[in-house]
Amino acid sequence: MKLVIAIVQSDDAGALSDALREANFQSTLVSSTGGFLREGNGTLFVGVNDDQVDAVLKIIKENCTTRTQFVNPMPPVMEPGELYMPPPVEVQVGGAVVFVVDVDRFEKF
């Protein structure tokens, strides 16, 4: 048995959860925050048999695409009276970070 842990952007989390449910995979979605942009993420936990890992990974790839967006970086610390606003920076967001972990024991009550 494996535990698939997928960290995805909040924009993709709902659609991914729905797609997993439609494919008869049970998952738990936990809201999280982190990364470079400090924006919302969704962390999904999916327990599956070893032979189902590839099917789950395929669903994740189909529902979590990368895209670009412009963000405003934090302005540098300046002397009083000085003002400098750095221009927006284009960054890549979306996609998924996935961990597949062996499960030693599983119980459901």
N, CA and C atoms as a LAMMPS dump frame, in Angstrom:
ITEM: TIMESTEP
0
ITEM: NUMBER OF ATOMS
327
ITEM: BOX BOUNDS ff ff ff
-5.0000000000000000e+02 5.0000000000000000e+02
-5.0000000000000000e+02 5.0000000000000000e+02
-5.0000000000000000e+02 5.0000000000000000e+02
ITEM: ATOMS id mol type element x y z
1 1 1 N 0.837 -1.174 0
2 1 2 C 0 0 0
3 1 3 C 0.881 1.236 0
4 2 1 N 0.387 2.309 -0.647
5 2 2 C 1.117 3.569 -0.757
6 2 3 C 0.241 4.726 -0.295
7 3 1 N 0.882 5.778 0.173
8 3 2 C 0.22 7.03 0.475
9 3 3 C 0.759 8.055 -0.503
10 4 1 N -0.131 8.611 -1.325
11 4 2 C 0.242 9.646 -2.284
12 4 3 C -0.106 10.987 -1.636
13 5 1 N 0.883 11.837 -1.504
14 5 2 C 0.697 13.168 -0.937
15 5 3 C 0.952 14.163 -2.067
16 6 1 N -0.084 14.904 -2.453
17 6 2 C 0.031 15.857 -3.553
18 6 3 C -0.22 17.265 -3.042
19 7 1 N 0.75 18.138 -3.246
20 7 2 C 0.614 19.543 -2.861
21 7 3 C 0.363 20.321 -4.143
22 8 1 N -0.82 20.944 -4.213
23 8 2 C -1.235 21.627 -5.441
24 8 3 C -1.718 23.034 -5.107
25 9 1 N -1.783 23.886 -6.12
26 9 2 C -2.284 25.243 -5.916
27 9 3 C -3.777 25.182 -5.611
28 10 1 N -4.243 26.099 -4.784
29 10 2 C -5.657 26.115 -4.386
30 10 3 C -6.602 26.115 -5.578
31 11 1 N -6.21 26.788 -6.653
32 11 2 C -7.055 26.841 -7.848
33 11 3 C -7.292 25.462 -8.448
34 12 1 N -6.36 24.533 -8.244
35 12 2 C -6.472 23.194 -8.819
36 12 3 C -7.018 22.158 -7.843
37 13 1 N -7.017 22.466 -6.564
38 13 2 C -7.341 21.467 -5.544
39 13 3 C -8.762 20.926 -5.663
40 14 1 N -9.734 21.788 -5.875
41 14 2 C -11.127 21.332 -5.965
42 14 3 C -11.368 20.422 -7.147
43 15 1 N -10.854 20.821 -8.317
44 15 2 C -11.026 20 -9.521
45 15 3 C -10.31 18.664 -9.373
46 16 1 N -9.133 18.669 -8.764
47 16 2 C -8.406 17.418 -8.56
48 16 3 C -9.159 16.505 -7.61
49 17 1 N -9.678 17.052 -6.525
50 17 2 C -10.447 16.258 -5.573
51 17 3 C -11.668 15.632 -6.252
52 18 1 N -12.364 16.422 -7.084
53 18 2 C -13.525 15.905 -7.823
54 18 3 C -13.125 14.792 -8.789
55 19 1 N -12.022 14.988 -9.5
56 19 2 C -11.568 13.986 -10.466
57 19 3 C -11.179 12.685 -9.769
58 20 1 N -10.535 12.787 -8.619
59 20 2 C -10.181 11.577 -7.864
60 20 3 C -11.442 10.852 -7.401
61 21 1 N -12.425 11.602 -6.933
62 21 2 C -13.683 11.01 -6.474
63 21 3 C -14.394 10.296 -7.633
64 22 1 N -14.418 10.934 -8.811
65 22 2 C -15.064 10.331 -9.984
66 22 3 C -14.389 9.033 -10.399
67 23 1 N -13.088 8.913 -10.126
68 23 2 C -12.351 7.689 -10.44
69 23 3 C -12.368 6.7 -9.275
70 24 1 N -13.215 6.957 -8.28
71 24 2 C -13.384 6.082 -7.111
72 24 3 C -12.16 6.011 -6.196
73 25 1 N -11.403 7.11 -6.126
74 25 2 C -10.31 7.195 -5.168
75 25 3 C -10.751 8.123 -4.041
76 26 1 N -10.616 7.653 -2.818
77 26 2 C -10.935 8.485 -1.66
78 26 3 C -9.714 9.328 -1.325
79 27 1 N -9.959 10.584 -0.981
80 27 2 C -8.844 11.459 -0.641
81 27 3 C -9.261 12.397 0.481
82 28 1 N -8.264 12.96 1.124
83 28 2 C -8.483 13.973 2.147
84 28 3 C -7.766 15.228 1.694
85 29 1 N -8.49 16.348 1.652
86 29 2 C -7.932 17.622 1.224
87 29 3 C -7.743 18.517 2.441
88 30 1 N -6.52 18.996 2.62
89 30 2 C -6.186 19.881 3.729
90 30 3 C -5.667 21.188 3.141
91 31 1 N -6.22 22.303 3.581
92 31 2 C -5.728 23.598 3.12
93 31 3 C -4.373 23.868 3.759
94 32 1 N -3.459 24.41 2.956
95 32 2 C -2.127 24.714 3.455
96 32 3 C -1.627 25.98 2.782
97 33 1 N -0.569 26.539 3.321
98 33 2 C 0.036 27.743 2.769
99 33 3 C 1.533 27.543 2.74
100 34 1 N 2.159 28.105 1.736
101 34 2 C 3.607 27.993 1.722
102 34 3 C 4.17 28.324 0.367
103 35 1 N 5.411 27.993 0.206
104 35 2 C 6.066 28.235 -1.053
105 35 3 C 6.563 29.657 -1.196
106 36 1 N 7.111 29.919 -2.331
107 36 2 C 7.729 31.203 -2.632
108 36 3 C 6.744 32.357 -2.538
109 37 1 N 5.506 32.142 -3.01
110 37 2 C 4.523 33.22 -3.068
111 37 3 C 3.66 33.322 -1.816
112 38 1 N 3.792 32.394 -0.905
113 38 2 C 2.991 32.366 0.318
114 38 3 C 1.498 32.386 0.009
115 39 1 N 1.117 31.715 -1.049
116 39 2 C -0.285 31.634 -1.434
117 39 3 C -0.861 30.305 -0.978
118 40 1 N -2.179 30.202 -1.05
119 40 2 C -2.856 29.003 -0.606
120 40 3 C -2.563 27.792 -1.475
121 41 1 N -2.437 26.68 -0.822
122 41 2 C -2.261 25.396 -1.475
123 41 3 C -3.304 24.43 -0.943
124 42 1 N -3.426 23.326 -1.599
125 42 2 C -4.212 22.219 -1.093
126 42 3 C -3.304 21.011 -1.035
127 43 1 N -3.325 20.296 0.071
128 43 2 C -2.547 19.069 0.195
129 43 3 C -3.533 17.914 0.241
130 44 1 N -3.421 17.016 -0.744
131 44 2 C -4.311 15.866 -0.817
132 44 3 C -3.568 14.609 -0.393
133 45 1 N -4.228 13.817 0.43
134 45 2 C -3.695 12.536 0.878
135 45 3 C -4.567 11.45 0.264
136 46 1 N -3.937 10.526 -0.466
137 46 2 C -4.675 9.46 -1.131
138 46 3 C -3.987 8.139 -0.808
139 47 1 N -4.69 7.237 -0.131
140 47 2 C -4.163 5.912 0.153
141 47 3 C -4.621 4.944 -0.931
142 48 1 N -3.661 4.269 -1.575
143 48 2 C -3.997 3.365 -2.674
144 48 3 C -3.135 2.109 -2.615
145 49 1 N -3.596 1.092 -3.325
146 49 2 C -2.777 -0.106 -3.507
147 49 3 C -1.629 0.213 -4.458
148 50 1 N -0.577 -0.575 -4.377
149 50 2 C 0.619 -0.31 -5.186
150 50 3 C 0.3 -0.188 -6.676
151 51 1 N -0.613 -1.018 -7.17
152 51 2 C -0.908 -1.023 -8.608
153 51 3 C -1.793 0.152 -9.038
154 52 1 N -2.263 0.975 -8.109
155 52 2 C -3.114 2.114 -8.441
156 52 3 C -2.367 3.449 -8.451
157 53 1 N -1.106 3.442 -8.082
158 53 2 C -0.339 4.685 -7.989
159 53 3 C -0.275 5.401 -9.335
160 54 1 N 0.001 4.663 -10.406
161 54 2 C 0.113 5.299 -11.723
162 54 3 C -1.195 5.955 -12.149
163 55 1 N -2.324 5.345 -11.83
164 55 2 C -3.622 5.928 -12.18
165 55 3 C -3.842 7.24 -11.427
166 56 1 N -3.471 7.283 -10.155
167 56 2 C -3.613 8.51 -9.363
168 56 3 C -2.683 9.6 -9.907
169 57 1 N -1.445 9.236 -10.225
170 57 2 C -0.506 10.21 -10.767
171 57 3 C -1 10.782 -12.094
172 58 1 N -1.628 9.96 -12.909
173 58 2 C -2.177 10.417 -14.191
174 58 3 C -3.273 11.456 -13.962
175 59 1 N -4.144 11.195 -13
176 59 2 C -5.221 12.148 -12.68
177 59 3 C -4.638 13.466 -12.174
178 60 1 N -3.601 13.382 -11.359
179 60 2 C -2.959 14.601 -10.854
180 60 3 C -2.373 15.408 -12.011
181 61 1 N -1.662 14.746 -12.915
182 61 2 C -1.06 15.437 -14.063
183 61 3 C -2.113 16.094 -14.94
184 62 1 N -3.261 15.452 -15.102
185 62 2 C -4.319 15.985 -15.967
186 62 3 C -5.022 17.19 -15.352
187 63 1 N -4.992 17.317 -14.036
188 63 2 C -5.755 18.369 -13.365
189 63 3 C -4.923 19.477 -12.743
190 64 1 N -3.622 19.357 -12.779
191 64 2 C -2.753 20.356 -12.153
192 64 3 C -1.729 20.846 -13.165
193 65 1 N -2.112 21.842 -13.933
194 65 2 C -1.229 22.352 -14.968
195 65 3 C -0.444 23.556 -14.463
196 66 1 N 0.732 23.742 -15.037
197 66 2 C 1.525 24.918 -14.691
198 66 3 C 1.101 26.083 -15.579
199 67 1 N 1.219 27.272 -15.046
200 67 2 C 0.898 28.49 -15.775
201 67 3 C 1.749 29.613 -15.198
202 68 1 N 1.741 30.753 -15.863
203 68 2 C 2.529 31.876 -15.367
204 68 3 C 1.598 32.979 -14.88
205 69 1 N 2.084 33.747 -13.924
206 69 2 C 1.354 34.915 -13.451
207 69 3 C 2.369 35.966 -13.027
208 70 1 N 1.913 37.188 -12.995
209 70 2 C 2.764 38.292 -12.561
210 70 3 C 2.495 38.572 -11.087
211 71 1 N 3.584 38.743 -10.322
212 71 2 C 3.46 39.069 -8.901
213 71 3 C 4.296 40.307 -8.617
214 72 1 N 3.883 41.039 -7.616
215 72 2 C 4.636 42.215 -7.186
216 72 3 C 5.575 41.807 -6.064
217 73 1 N 6.883 41.884 -6.292
218 73 2 C 7.819 41.531 -5.219
219 73 3 C 7.778 42.563 -4.109
220 74 1 N 8.235 42.163 -2.951
221 74 2 C 8.296 43.09 -1.814
222 74 3 C 9.301 44.189 -2.141
223 75 1 N 8.959 45.442 -1.858
224 75 2 C 9.923 46.512 -2.12
225 75 3 C 11.105 46.393 -1.163
226 76 1 N 12.288 46.755 -1.633
227 76 2 C 13.46 46.678 -0.753
228 76 3 C 13.378 47.714 0.364
229 77 1 N 14.107 47.469 1.429
230 77 2 C 14.155 48.42 2.537
231 77 3 C 14.937 49.637 2.062
232 78 1 N 14.312 50.784 2.201
233 78 2 C 14.923 52.019 1.708
234 78 3 C 15.076 53.005 2.867
235 79 1 N 15.799 54.055 2.603
236 79 2 C 15.945 55.141 3.57
237 79 3 C 14.629 55.913 3.644
238 80 1 N 14.315 56.532 4.773
239 80 2 C 13.09 57.331 4.868
240 80 3 C 13.034 58.383 3.759
241 81 1 N 11.872 58.498 3.13
242 81 2 C 11.685 59.475 2.072
243 81 3 C 11.954 58.923 0.686
244 82 1 N 12.629 57.802 0.564
245 82 2 C 12.891 57.202 -0.747
246 82 3 C 11.758 56.245 -1.087
247 83 1 N 11.436 56.165 -2.337
248 83 2 C 10.368 55.279 -2.788
249 83 3 C 10.809 54.565 -4.045
250 84 1 N 10.787 53.261 -4.006
251 84 2 C 11.113 52.454 -5.187
252 84 3 C 10.164 51.266 -5.208
253 85 1 N 9.419 51.14 -6.27
254 85 2 C 8.515 50.004 -6.435
255 85 3 C 9.06 49.144 -7.563
256 86 1 N 9.538 47.956 -7.244
257 86 2 C 10.061 47.092 -8.299
258 86 3 C 8.936 46.664 -9.238
259 87 1 N 9.255 46.427 -10.501
260 87 2 C 8.229 46.015 -11.455
261 87 3 C 7.75 44.593 -11.155
262 88 1 N 6.539 44.247 -11.598
263 88 2 C 6.041 42.883 -11.404
264 88 3 C 6.976 41.865 -12.062
265 89 1 N 7.023 40.689 -11.467
266 89 2 C 7.875 39.611 -11.949
267 89 3 C 6.984 38.46 -12.411
268 90 1 N 7.324 37.874 -13.548
269 90 2 C 6.565 36.733 -14.051
270 90 3 C 7.118 35.457 -13.415
271 91 1 N 6.232 34.673 -12.79
272 91 2 C 6.646 33.425 -12.145
273 91 3 C 5.741 32.284 -12.608
274 92 1 N 6.264 31.079 -12.496
275 92 2 C 5.493 29.891 -12.854
276 92 3 C 4.766 29.39 -11.617
277 93 1 N 3.456 29.137 -11.737
278 93 2 C 2.649 28.629 -10.631
279 93 3 C 1.89 27.405 -11.098
280 94 1 N 1.294 26.72 -10.17
281 94 2 C 0.498 25.539 -10.503
282 94 3 C 1.352 24.295 -10.519
283 95 1 N 0.822 23.276 -11.171
284 95 2 C 1.5 21.997 -11.16
285 95 3 C 1.263 21.29 -9.841
286 96 1 N 2.101 20.349 -9.538
287 96 2 C 1.96 19.597 -8.294
288 96 3 C 3.315 19.092 -7.834
289 97 1 N 3.463 19.007 -6.534
290 97 2 C 4.601 18.327 -5.925
291 97 3 C 4.011 17.091 -5.271
292 98 1 N 4.522 15.92 -5.652
293 98 2 C 3.912 14.666 -5.216
294 98 3 C 4.95 13.786 -4.528
295 99 1 N 4.553 13.247 -3.396
296 99 2 C 5.361 12.271 -2.671
297 99 3 C 4.582 10.964 -2.639
298 100 1 N 5.261 9.848 -2.899
299 100 2 C 4.652 8.531 -2.782
300 100 3 C 5.419 7.791 -1.697
301 101 1 N 4.701 7.424 -0.637
302 101 2 C 5.323 6.871 0.56
303 101 3 C 4.762 5.478 0.838
304 102 1 N 5.639 4.556 1.215
305 102 2 C 5.189 3.226 1.625
306 102 3 C 4.387 3.318 2.924
307 103 1 N 3.338 2.517 3.029
308 103 2 C 2.515 2.466 4.231
309 103 3 C 2.766 1.123 4.905
310 104 1 N 3.237 1.149 6.141
311 104 2 C 3.493 -0.085 6.89
312 104 3 C 2.217 -0.711 7.412
313 105 1 N 1.273 0.139 7.78
314 105 2 C 0.043 -0.373 8.38
315 105 3 C -1.106 0.572 8.074
316 106 1 N -2.274 0.015 7.779
317 106 2 C -3.465 0.802 7.489
318 106 3 C -4.626 0.187 8.219
319 107 1 N -5.388 1.013 8.908
320 107 2 C -6.596 0.555 9.584
321 107 3 C -7.7 1.561 9.346
322 108 1 N -8.909 1.085 9.166
323 108 2 C -10.058 1.955 8.995
324 108 3 C -11.127 1.521 9.983
325 109 1 N -11.586 2.46 10.79
326 109 2 C -12.565 2.143 11.819
327 109 3 C -13.916 2.682 11.451
